[in-house]
Amino acid sequence: MTPDSSLVQVVEDDPDVQSVLCMMLEADGHRVVIADSCETGDRIAREQRPDAAIIDLGLPDHDGIELIRSMRTWSALPIIVLSARSAESQRLAAFESGADDYVIKPFSGSELLARVRASLRRQAWNASGPGLLQVGDLSIDLSRRVLVQPRGGEVRLTPLEQRLLETLSRHPNRLMTHTQLIREVWDTGRADTRSVRVLLANLRKKMESGTGRRTRIEKEMNVGYRLVVEPELNPDVEREGRVDAQVPESATRR
């Protein structure tokens, strides 16, 4: 998937924000399709099959989270939430519904574009479905349940560690919440966030043994974890091109 061949759907009801997003995305080489409601967004997505979607949560007919849930029943396309809702519980609800990323209004245009590009790269990576996962200089043979170290040594994983790593690797660079990990790793679902933390700590030790480097499993406080398999967006991404002043105050309250 290359940026100039990608179709990005924008689901946003504010005309000014629509215009800003359309201008930014087209200038970056993307094609854009606009929807102003959940119902329209779902219909257009099914008809045109976009490569990625940017979805506001404060839509006139339904909450954007309902649209994300609907889209996740038939598509794995990257979904980036663009919303003024900044509370941890609201971000968590979006991730649990299937969102891949979350950007808070007012937003940086350059940062949003970087996140769109990253989501398209991840989608292309997912489509290749590698059996041998590469995380930095560490190879992970999922079929044999071993970590292959840079110098050729091998470290065997427990069944739970294997399931945890497989779950994270199925969603590379995507934040997986504690609830999602518990549901997928523990068959009975009888676990808690402490169980996740302990299992992650053990897995990290094995991934770091023999390498002298920190693992690339990143933590988002009180939310979950992501496995980084390629260079991610620098949190200090340049702030040029901010669109704060171009976004109406009303749009930043929804």
Backbone as numpy.savetxt, mean C-alpha at the origin, in Angstrom:
# Nx Ny Nz CAx CAy CAz Cx Cy Cz
4.44 -2.63 -16.37 3.60 -1.44 -16.37 4.47 -0.20 -16.37
4.33 0.64 -17.34 5.10 1.88 -17.39 4.17 3.04 -17.15
4.67 4.15 -16.55 3.81 5.27 -16.22 3.03 5.81 -17.39
3.66 5.86 -18.60 2.95 6.49 -19.71 1.85 5.60 -20.28
1.77 4.34 -19.82 0.70 3.47 -20.31 -0.37 3.24 -19.24
-0.20 3.86 -18.07 -1.11 3.59 -16.96 -2.34 4.47 -17.00
-3.47 3.88 -16.57 -4.72 4.62 -16.43 -5.00 4.76 -14.94
-5.09 5.99 -14.45 -5.32 6.25 -13.04 -6.72 6.81 -12.86
-7.50 6.17 -12.00 -8.84 6.65 -11.71 -8.81 7.56 -10.49
-9.46 8.71 -10.59 -9.58 9.64 -9.47 -11.05 9.68 -9.06
-11.32 9.36 -7.80 -12.69 9.41 -7.28 -12.72 10.54 -6.25
-13.22 11.68 -6.66 -13.19 12.91 -5.87 -14.33 13.80 -6.34
-15.11 14.36 -5.40 -16.28 15.14 -5.81 -16.02 16.64 -5.88
-14.89 17.12 -5.40 -14.60 18.56 -5.46 -13.98 18.89 -6.81
-14.63 19.75 -7.62 -14.12 20.07 -8.97 -12.71 20.64 -8.97
-12.38 21.48 -7.97 -11.05 22.08 -7.93 -9.98 21.02 -7.68
-10.26 20.11 -6.76 -9.30 19.05 -6.47 -9.19 18.12 -7.68
-10.31 17.84 -8.33 -10.29 17.04 -9.55 -9.33 17.64 -10.57
-9.45 18.94 -10.78 -8.64 19.63 -11.79 -7.16 19.55 -11.45
-6.83 19.77 -10.16 -5.43 19.72 -9.73 -4.86 18.32 -9.96
-5.60 17.30 -9.55 -5.11 15.93 -9.69 -4.97 15.54 -11.15
-5.95 15.91 -11.95 -5.91 15.59 -13.38 -4.69 16.23 -14.04
-4.45 17.50 -13.73 -3.32 18.22 -14.30 -1.99 17.58 -13.89
-1.86 17.25 -12.60 -0.63 16.64 -12.10 -0.36 15.28 -12.75
-1.38 14.44 -12.77 -1.21 13.09 -13.28 -0.91 13.08 -14.78
-1.62 13.90 -15.53 -1.39 13.95 -16.97 0.00 14.51 -17.28
0.45 15.50 -16.49 1.78 16.05 -16.70 2.85 15.00 -16.41
2.52 14.02 -15.58 3.45 12.95 -15.23 3.37 11.79 -16.21
2.52 11.91 -17.23 2.44 10.89 -18.26 1.34 9.87 -18.12
0.44 10.06 -17.15 -0.65 9.11 -16.94 -1.90 9.54 -17.69
-2.72 8.57 -18.01 -4.08 8.87 -18.46 -4.98 8.90 -17.23
-6.02 9.71 -17.26 -6.85 9.91 -16.07 -8.32 9.76 -16.41
-9.06 9.11 -15.50 -10.51 9.05 -15.60 -11.07 9.51 -14.26
-12.09 10.38 -14.32 -12.64 11.01 -13.12 -14.01 10.45 -12.77
-14.26 10.29 -11.46 -15.60 9.95 -10.95 -15.85 10.82 -9.73
-17.11 11.19 -9.50 -17.41 12.10 -8.38 -18.27 11.46 -7.29
-18.45 10.13 -7.34 -19.23 9.43 -6.32 -18.81 7.98 -6.27
-19.21 7.29 -5.21 -18.91 5.87 -5.08 -19.55 5.06 -6.20
-20.81 5.34 -6.46 -21.53 4.57 -7.48 -20.88 4.73 -8.85
-20.59 5.98 -9.22 -19.94 6.23 -10.51 -18.54 5.64 -10.55
-17.82 5.77 -9.43 -16.47 5.24 -9.37 -16.44 3.74 -9.55
-17.37 3.03 -8.93 -17.41 1.58 -9.05 -17.75 1.17 -10.48
-18.71 1.86 -11.08 -19.11 1.52 -12.45 -17.97 1.76 -13.44
-17.32 2.91 -13.34 -16.23 3.23 -14.25 -15.05 2.27 -14.06
-14.77 1.94 -12.80 -13.66 1.02 -12.53 -13.91 -0.34 -13.18
-15.14 -0.82 -13.11 -15.47 -2.13 -13.70 -15.42 -2.07 -15.23
-15.79 -0.92 -15.78 -15.82 -0.78 -17.23 -14.42 -0.56 -17.82
-13.62 0.28 -17.17 -12.35 0.70 -17.77 -11.11 0.03 -17.16
-11.28 -0.67 -16.04 -10.19 -1.42 -15.41 -8.92 -0.57 -15.27
-8.93 0.46 -14.43 -7.74 1.30 -14.26 -6.59 0.53 -13.63
-5.39 1.06 -13.80 -4.19 0.44 -13.24 -3.97 0.84 -11.79
-4.54 1.97 -11.38 -4.44 2.44 -9.99 -5.59 3.41 -9.74
-5.93 3.61 -8.47 -7.03 4.51 -8.12 -6.64 5.40 -6.95
-7.07 6.66 -7.02 -6.93 7.61 -5.92 -8.34 7.92 -5.44
-8.64 7.62 -4.18 -10.03 7.71 -3.70 -10.13 8.61 -2.48
-11.03 9.59 -2.56 -11.37 10.42 -1.41 -12.36 9.63 -0.56
-12.42 9.92 0.73 -13.35 9.20 1.60 -14.66 9.94 1.78
-14.63 11.28 1.70 -15.85 12.07 1.92 -16.63 12.28 0.64
-17.23 11.22 0.12 -17.98 11.29 -1.14 -19.47 11.50 -0.85
-20.21 12.07 -1.81 -21.60 12.49 -1.53 -22.60 11.37 -1.31
-22.39 10.20 -1.93 -23.40 9.15 -1.80 -23.07 8.13 -0.70
-21.80 7.73 -0.60 -21.37 6.76 0.42 -19.97 7.13 0.88
-19.53 6.50 1.95 -18.15 6.67 2.40 -17.23 5.97 1.41
-16.08 6.58 1.13 -15.14 5.99 0.18 -14.68 4.60 0.58
-14.72 4.30 1.87 -14.32 2.96 2.34 -15.22 1.89 1.74
-16.50 2.22 1.54 -17.41 1.25 0.92 -16.99 0.96 -0.52
-16.52 1.99 -1.22 -16.04 1.78 -2.59 -14.80 0.90 -2.59
-13.89 1.14 -1.66 -12.68 0.32 -1.58 -13.05 -1.15 -1.34
-13.97 -1.39 -0.42 -14.40 -2.77 -0.14 -15.01 -3.42 -1.38
-15.82 -2.65 -2.10 -16.44 -3.18 -3.30 -15.39 -3.53 -4.35
-14.42 -2.64 -4.55 -13.39 -2.87 -5.56 -12.52 -4.07 -5.19
-12.33 -4.29 -3.90 -11.48 -5.40 -3.48 -12.15 -6.76 -3.70
-13.45 -6.79 -3.98 -14.11 -8.06 -4.25 -13.79 -8.59 -5.64
-13.26 -7.70 -6.51 -12.99 -8.16 -7.88 -11.65 -7.68 -8.44
-10.93 -6.83 -7.72 -9.68 -6.31 -8.26 -8.61 -6.14 -7.18
-7.34 -6.30 -7.60 -6.21 -6.08 -6.69 -5.44 -4.81 -7.08
-6.08 -3.93 -7.86 -5.39 -2.72 -8.31 -4.94 -1.88 -7.12
-3.82 -1.16 -7.24 -3.36 -0.30 -6.15 -4.38 0.81 -5.85
-4.70 1.00 -4.58 -5.65 2.03 -4.17 -4.96 2.96 -3.17
-4.94 4.25 -3.50 -4.36 5.27 -2.63 -5.50 6.14 -2.11
-5.66 6.20 -0.81 -6.66 7.07 -0.21 -6.08 8.48 -0.12
-6.89 9.47 -0.52 -6.51 10.87 -0.41 -7.60 11.56 0.40
-7.33 11.86 1.66 -8.38 12.32 2.55 -7.83 13.27 3.61
-8.74 14.11 4.15 -8.37 14.99 5.26 -8.49 14.27 6.60
-9.03 13.06 6.60 -9.17 12.31 7.85 -7.80 11.81 8.28
-7.33 12.29 9.41 -5.96 11.99 9.83 -5.86 11.11 11.07
-7.00 10.80 11.71 -6.97 9.98 12.92 -6.45 8.58 12.61
-5.73 8.00 13.56 -5.18 6.67 13.38 -6.27 5.64 13.10
-7.41 5.76 13.80 -8.50 4.80 13.60 -9.07 4.87 12.19
-9.08 6.07 11.61 -9.60 6.24 10.25 -8.63 5.67 9.22
-7.34 5.88 9.43 -6.35 5.30 8.53 -6.37 3.78 8.63
-6.50 3.28 9.87 -6.54 1.84 10.08 -7.73 1.22 9.37
-8.90 1.89 9.45 -10.11 1.39 8.78 -9.90 1.31 7.27
-9.21 2.29 6.71 -8.97 2.29 5.27 -8.05 1.14 4.88
-6.97 0.92 5.64 -6.06 -0.18 5.35 -6.75 -1.53 5.50
-7.58 -1.65 6.52 -8.29 -2.92 6.73 -9.29 -3.19 5.61
-9.77 -2.14 4.98 -10.73 -2.30 3.88 -10.04 -2.67 2.58
-8.72 -2.49 2.53 -7.98 -2.88 1.33 -7.16 -1.79 0.68
-7.07 -0.61 1.29 -6.25 0.46 0.72 -4.78 0.08 0.81
-3.99 0.52 -0.18 -2.56 0.24 -0.20 -1.74 1.38 0.38
-2.28 2.59 0.32 -1.52 3.75 0.80 -2.52 4.81 1.25
-2.02 5.80 2.00 -2.91 6.81 2.57 -2.17 8.15 2.59
-2.72 9.14 1.91 -2.14 10.48 1.85 -3.15 11.46 2.44
-2.68 12.33 3.33 -3.57 13.25 4.04 -3.57 14.63 3.37
-4.77 15.19 3.19 -4.91 16.56 2.69 -4.63 17.54 3.82
-4.04 18.71 3.53 -3.44 19.15 2.26 -2.23 18.27 1.93
-1.94 18.12 0.64 -0.94 17.16 0.25 0.11 17.76 -0.66
1.24 17.08 -0.71 2.33 17.46 -1.62 2.11 16.78 -2.96
2.10 17.57 -4.02 1.91 16.99 -5.35 3.02 16.03 -5.72
4.28 16.39 -5.42 5.40 15.52 -5.77 5.35 14.22 -4.97
4.92 14.29 -3.72 4.82 13.08 -2.91 3.73 12.16 -3.43
2.58 12.71 -3.77 1.49 11.89 -4.28 1.90 11.20 -5.57
2.54 11.93 -6.48 2.98 11.33 -7.74 3.99 10.21 -7.48
4.88 10.43 -6.52 5.87 9.39 -6.19 5.18 8.14 -5.67
4.12 8.32 -4.89 3.39 7.18 -4.36 2.63 6.44 -5.46
2.10 7.19 -6.43 1.43 6.55 -7.57 2.43 5.71 -8.36
3.60 6.28 -8.62 4.62 5.52 -9.36 5.03 4.26 -8.60
5.23 4.41 -7.28 5.63 3.26 -6.47 4.56 2.18 -6.49
3.29 2.57 -6.44 2.21 1.59 -6.44 2.17 0.82 -7.76
2.45 1.52 -8.86 2.47 0.85 -10.16 3.66 -0.11 -10.27
4.81 0.27 -9.70 5.96 -0.64 -9.70 5.65 -1.89 -8.88
5.00 -1.69 -7.73 4.67 -2.84 -6.88 3.70 -3.77 -7.58
2.74 -3.18 -8.30 1.76 -4.01 -9.01 2.45 -4.85 -10.07
3.42 -4.28 -10.77 4.15 -5.04 -11.78 4.97 -6.14 -11.12
5.56 -5.83 -9.94 6.34 -6.83 -9.20 5.45 -7.97 -8.76
4.25 -7.67 -8.25 3.32 -8.70 -7.79 2.95 -9.64 -8.93
2.76 -9.08 -10.12 2.32 -9.88 -11.25 3.34 -10.93 -11.66
4.62 -10.68 -11.34 5.65 -11.63 -11.72 5.67 -12.86 -10.82
5.12 -12.72 -9.59 4.98 -13.85 -8.67 6.22 -14.68 -8.45
7.30 -14.09 -7.96 8.55 -14.85 -7.79 8.45 -15.90 -6.69
9.09 -17.06 -6.88 9.14 -18.07 -5.84 10.30 -17.82 -4.91
11.33 -17.12 -5.43 12.49 -16.75 -4.63 12.41 -15.26 -4.38
12.15 -14.89 -3.15 11.98 -13.48 -2.80 13.32 -12.87 -2.44
13.62 -11.71 -3.01 14.87 -11.03 -2.74 14.59 -9.80 -1.89
15.19 -9.75 -0.70 15.05 -8.61 0.19 16.45 -8.08 0.46
16.84 -7.05 -0.26 18.21 -6.57 -0.17 19.16 -7.66 -0.66
20.15 -8.06 0.16 21.07 -9.12 -0.25 20.68 -10.47 0.36
19.47 -10.56 0.88 18.97 -11.80 1.48 17.94 -12.45 0.56
18.16 -13.73 0.24 17.21 -14.48 -0.58 16.33 -15.34 0.31
15.05 -15.41 -0.03 14.11 -16.19 0.77 13.46 -17.22 -0.14
13.76 -18.49 0.09 13.20 -19.59 -0.69 11.92 -20.03 0.00
10.79 -19.53 -0.48 9.51 -19.82 0.16 9.14 -21.30 0.05
9.55 -21.94 -1.03 9.18 -23.35 -1.22 9.91 -24.27 -0.23
11.14 -23.92 0.15 11.93 -24.75 1.06 11.87 -24.25 2.50
11.28 -23.11 2.72 11.14 -22.52 4.05 12.49 -22.21 4.67
13.36 -21.59 3.87 14.68 -21.22 4.38 15.05 -19.82 3.92
15.90 -19.18 4.72 16.52 -17.91 4.36 17.92 -18.23 3.86
18.26 -17.75 2.68 19.59 -17.98 2.11 20.41 -16.71 2.32
21.45 -16.80 3.14 22.25 -15.64 3.49 23.24 -15.29 2.37
23.75 -14.06 2.38 24.66 -13.61 1.31 25.86 -14.52 1.09
26.39 -15.12 2.17 27.57 -15.98 2.04 27.22 -17.45 1.83
25.95 -17.72 1.61 25.55 -19.08 1.28 24.95 -19.89 2.41
24.99 -19.37 3.64 24.39 -20.10 4.75 22.87 -20.09 4.66
22.24 -21.04 5.34 20.78 -21.13 5.32 20.24 -21.15 6.75
19.09 -20.49 6.94 18.42 -20.46 8.23 17.00 -20.95 8.02
16.60 -21.98 8.75 15.26 -22.55 8.56 14.23 -21.79 9.37
13.03 -21.67 8.82 11.93 -20.96 9.47 10.95 -21.94 10.10
10.30 -21.51 11.17 9.22 -22.30 11.75 7.98 -22.14 10.86
6.98 -23.02 10.99 5.76 -22.87 10.19 5.09 -21.50 10.36
5.03 -20.99 11.60 4.41 -19.69 11.81 5.23 -18.57 11.18
6.56 -18.64 11.32 7.42 -17.63 10.69 7.27 -17.67 9.18
7.16 -18.89 8.64 6.97 -19.05 7.20 5.67 -18.40 6.75
4.59 -18.65 7.49 3.30 -18.07 7.10 3.32 -16.56 7.21
3.98 -16.04 8.24 4.08 -14.60 8.40 4.84 -13.98 7.24
5.98 -14.58 6.88 6.79 -14.06 5.79 6.06 -14.18 4.46
5.35 -15.29 4.25 4.58 -15.45 3.01 3.49 -14.39 2.91
2.81 -14.13 4.05 1.75 -13.13 4.06 2.30 -11.75 3.70
3.42 -11.38 4.31 4.03 -10.09 4.00 4.53 -10.04 2.56
5.08 -11.16 2.07 5.64 -11.17 0.72 4.56 -11.15 -0.37
3.36 -11.61 -0.03 2.26 -11.52 -1.01 1.81 -10.09 -1.22
2.18 -9.23 -0.29 1.80 -7.81 -0.39 3.05 -6.96 -0.20
4.04 -7.08 -1.09 5.31 -6.37 -0.90 5.12 -4.86 -0.83
5.77 -4.24 0.16 5.73 -2.79 0.37 4.36 -2.26 0.80
3.43 -3.16 1.05 2.09 -2.74 1.47 1.95 -2.94 2.98
1.36 -1.97 3.65 1.16 -2.08 5.09 0.10 -3.13 5.38
0.47 -4.11 6.22 -0.46 -5.14 6.67 -0.76 -4.86 8.14
-2.03 -4.71 8.48 -2.40 -4.38 9.85 -2.27 -5.61 10.75
-2.24 -5.35 12.07 -2.18 -6.45 13.02 -3.34 -7.43 12.80
-4.53 -6.89 12.60 -5.71 -7.74 12.41 -5.57 -8.61 11.17
-5.08 -8.03 10.07 -4.89 -8.79 8.85 -3.87 -9.91 9.05
-2.78 -9.60 9.73 -1.75 -10.61 9.96 -2.25 -11.74 10.86
-3.00 -11.39 11.90 -3.56 -12.42 12.78 -4.51 -13.32 12.01
-5.34 -12.73 11.17 -6.32 -13.51 10.40 -5.65 -14.48 9.43
-4.54 -14.05 8.81 -3.91 -14.87 7.78 -2.84 -15.82 8.32
-2.20 -15.46 9.42 -1.09 -16.28 9.92 -1.57 -17.34 10.90
-2.48 -16.96 11.79 -3.01 -17.91 12.77 -4.34 -18.45 12.27
-4.41 -19.73 11.97 -5.62 -20.32 11.39 -6.86 -20.06 12.25
-6.69 -20.15 13.55 -7.84 -19.98 14.45 -8.15 -18.52 14.71
-7.19 -17.63 14.38 -7.38 -16.21 14.68 -7.20 -15.90 16.16
-6.79 -16.91 16.94 -6.63 -16.73 18.39 -5.23 -16.23 18.71
-5.03 -14.97 18.46 -3.75 -14.33 18.73 -4.02 -12.86 19.00
-2.99 -12.15 19.43 -3.16 -10.73 19.69 -1.94 -9.99 19.15
-1.94 -8.67 19.32 -0.84 -7.89 18.77 0.50 -8.27 19.39
0.48 -8.70 20.66 1.74 -9.13 21.28 2.29 -10.37 20.57
1.41 -11.29 20.17 1.85 -12.48 19.44 2.52 -12.08 18.13
1.94 -11.07 17.47 2.52 -10.60 16.21 3.90 -10.00 16.47
4.02 -9.19 17.50 5.30 -8.54 17.82 6.38 -9.58 18.13
6.04 -10.59 18.91 7.01 -11.62 19.29 7.46 -12.41 18.06
6.49 -12.80 17.22 6.82 -13.57 16.02 7.67 -12.73 15.07
7.33 -11.44 14.94 8.12 -10.54 14.09 9.55 -10.40 14.60
9.70 -10.29 15.93 11.03 -10.15 16.51 11.89 -11.38 16.20
11.30 -12.57 16.31 12.03 -13.80 16.01 12.41 -13.88 14.53
11.47 -13.49 13.67 11.74 -13.52 12.23 12.84 -12.53 11.87
12.79 -11.35 12.48 13.82 -10.33 12.22 15.22 -10.84 12.60
15.32 -11.50 13.76 16.62 -12.02 14.20 17.18 -12.98 13.15
16.33 -13.84 12.63 16.79 -14.81 11.63 17.18 -14.12 10.33
16.42 -13.10 9.94 16.72 -12.39 8.70 18.00 -11.58 8.82
18.31 -11.13 10.04 19.50 -10.30 10.24 20.75 -11.11 10.56
20.56 -12.38 10.96 21.72 -13.20 11.34 22.61 -13.43 10.12
23.90 -13.18 10.31 24.85 -13.41 9.22 24.93 -12.28 8.22
24.10 -11.26 8.36 24.13 -10.14 7.41 24.68 -8.87 8.06
24.48 -8.73 9.37 24.93 -7.52 10.06 24.13 -6.30 9.69
22.95 -6.50 9.09 22.12 -5.38 8.66 20.72 -5.50 9.24
20.08 -4.38 9.35 18.69 -4.40 9.83 17.78 -4.98 8.76
16.77 -5.72 9.20 15.80 -6.27 8.26 14.98 -5.16 7.63
14.39 -5.46 6.50 13.58 -4.46 5.82 12.10 -4.69 6.06
11.78 -5.16 7.25 10.39 -5.18 7.69 10.17 -3.92 8.51
9.34 -3.03 8.01 9.13 -1.75 8.67 7.85 -1.77 9.50
7.85 -1.03 10.58 6.72 -0.97 11.49 6.07 0.40 11.45
4.75 0.42 11.42 4.01 1.66 11.61 3.32 1.54 12.97
3.69 2.41 13.89 3.28 2.32 15.28 1.78 2.09 15.44
1.43 1.02 16.17 0.05 0.68 16.53 -0.83 0.30 15.33
-0.23 0.14 14.15 -1.03 -0.20 12.97 -0.62 -1.55 12.39
0.66 -1.70 12.00 1.06 -2.96 11.41 2.47 -2.91 10.85
2.74 -3.78 9.85 4.08 -3.93 9.30 4.02 -4.02 7.78
5.16 -3.69 7.14 5.30 -3.89 5.69 6.69 -4.46 5.40
6.75 -5.33 4.38 8.01 -5.90 3.93 8.47 -5.10 2.72
9.61 -4.43 2.83 10.12 -3.60 1.75 11.00 -4.45 0.84
10.62 -4.54 -0.44 11.39 -5.34 -1.40 12.00 -4.49 -2.50
11.83 -3.19 -2.42 12.46 -2.28 -3.38 12.60 -0.93 -2.70
13.43 -0.03 -3.20 13.55 1.29 -2.57 12.21 1.96 -2.49
11.82 2.35 -1.28 10.53 3.00 -1.08 10.66 4.50 -1.13
9.53 5.16 -1.10 9.47 6.61 -1.11 10.21 7.17 0.09
11.13 8.08 -0.16 11.87 8.73 0.91 10.92 9.61 1.70
10.82 9.44 3.03 9.91 10.26 3.81 10.26 11.74 3.75
11.50 12.04 3.33 11.90 13.43 3.20 11.76 13.91 1.77
10.84 13.25 1.02 10.65 13.62 -0.38 10.45 15.13 -0.48
11.01 15.70 -1.53 10.97 17.14 -1.65 9.55 17.65 -1.63
9.37 18.81 -1.06 8.04 19.37 -0.88 7.69 20.39 -1.95
8.47 20.38 -3.03 8.13 21.30 -4.11 6.83 20.85 -4.75
6.10 21.80 -5.28 4.87 21.45 -5.96 3.72 21.20 -5.02
3.78 21.69 -3.78 2.67 21.51 -2.86 1.44 22.16 -3.45
0.29 21.52 -3.25 -0.94 22.05 -3.80 -1.85 22.55 -2.69
-1.30 22.73 -1.50 -2.11 23.15 -0.37 -2.96 24.37 -0.70
-2.35 25.38 -1.31 -3.06 26.62 -1.56 -4.11 26.46 -2.64
-3.96 25.43 -3.49 -4.90 25.24 -4.58 -6.11 24.42 -4.16
-6.01 23.77 -2.99 -7.11 22.93 -2.53 -8.03 23.77 -1.64
-9.33 23.87 -1.97 -10.26 24.65 -1.17 -10.30 24.18 0.28
-10.48 25.09 1.21 -10.53 24.74 2.63 -11.61 23.72 2.89
-12.72 23.81 2.18 -13.81 22.86 2.38 -13.39 21.44 2.08
-12.49 21.27 1.11 -12.07 19.93 0.72 -11.17 19.30 1.74
-10.52 20.08 2.60 -9.61 19.52 3.59 -10.30 19.15 4.87
-11.63 19.30 4.93 -12.37 18.97 6.15 -13.16 17.68 6.01
-13.05 17.02 4.84 -13.88 15.85 4.62 -13.09 14.58 4.77
